[in-house]
């Protein structure tokens, strides 16, 4: 099972990518500070065991800590976050 990270995954384009990755059976972590994105775009995934949401900016130090540990790191990252 592929582990994927989508920065900006709560945005319009990112949320559609998240939808597709989940349908493909991937474990998906969305990293978004919700500055441009919306919880409405991803709220329906919150109960999915293969979905995880982290509300952090990709510019802050907290972003680096999200994937610490060998079992949590993604094998695929899609960056759709705006700076």
C-alpha positions as CSV (number, residue, x, y, z in Angstrom):
1,X,0.0,0.0,0.0
2,X,1.4,3.4,-1.1
3,X,1.8,6.1,1.5
4,X,1.2,9.6,0.0
5,X,1.4,13.1,1.2
6,X,-0.4,16.0,-0.4
7,X,0.5,19.5,0.7
8,X,-2.4,21.9,-0.1
9,X,-4.7,18.9,-0.1
10,X,-7.6,20.8,1.3
11,X,-7.7,23.1,-1.8
12,X,-9.8,22.5,-4.9
13,X,-7.2,20.6,-6.9
14,X,-5.6,19.0,-4.0
15,X,-8.8,17.6,-2.6
16,X,-9.6,15.9,-6.0
17,X,-6.1,14.3,-6.0
18,X,-6.7,13.1,-2.4
19,X,-10.0,11.6,-3.5
20,X,-8.3,9.7,-6.3
21,X,-5.4,8.5,-4.2
22,X,-7.8,7.1,-1.6
23,X,-9.9,5.3,-4.3
24,X,-6.6,3.7,-5.4
25,X,-6.1,2.3,-1.9
26,X,-3.3,4.7,-0.8
27,X,-2.8,6.0,2.7
28,X,-3.0,9.8,2.4
29,X,-1.7,12.5,4.7
30,X,-2.9,16.0,3.9
31,X,-0.8,18.9,5.1
32,X,-2.6,22.2,4.8
33,X,-2.8,25.4,6.9
34,X,-6.3,26.1,5.5
35,X,-5.2,29.6,4.3
36,X,-6.6,28.9,0.8
37,X,-8.0,25.4,1.3
38,X,-11.2,24.4,3.1
39,X,-12.2,21.7,5.5
40,X,-15.3,21.3,3.5
41,X,-13.2,19.8,0.7
42,X,-11.9,17.0,2.9
43,X,-14.3,16.6,5.8
44,X,-15.9,13.5,4.3
45,X,-12.6,11.7,4.6
46,X,-12.0,12.3,8.3
47,X,-13.5,8.9,9.3
48,X,-11.4,7.0,6.7
49,X,-8.7,5.0,8.4
50,X,-6.4,5.7,5.4
51,X,-6.7,9.4,5.7
52,X,-4.9,11.8,8.0
53,X,-5.1,15.6,8.2
54,X,-2.4,17.8,9.6
55,X,-3.2,21.5,9.9
56,X,0.3,23.1,9.6
57,X,2.1,25.4,7.3
58,X,4.8,23.9,5.1
59,X,7.0,26.9,6.0
60,X,7.1,26.2,9.8
61,X,9.2,23.8,11.8
62,X,6.2,21.6,12.6
63,X,6.0,20.4,9.0
64,X,9.3,18.5,9.3
65,X,8.1,16.6,12.4
66,X,5.0,15.2,10.8
67,X,6.8,12.4,9.1
68,X,9.4,11.5,11.7
69,X,9.7,7.7,12.1
70,X,10.2,5.1,9.5
71,X,6.6,3.9,9.4
72,X,5.1,7.3,8.8
73,X,7.1,8.7,5.9
74,X,5.4,8.9,2.5
75,X,6.8,7.2,-0.6
76,X,5.1,9.8,-2.8
77,X,4.6,13.5,-2.1
78,X,2.5,15.9,-4.2
79,X,3.1,19.6,-3.4
80,X,0.1,21.8,-4.3
81,X,0.6,24.3,-1.4
82,X,0.8,27.9,-2.3
83,X,3.5,30.0,-0.7
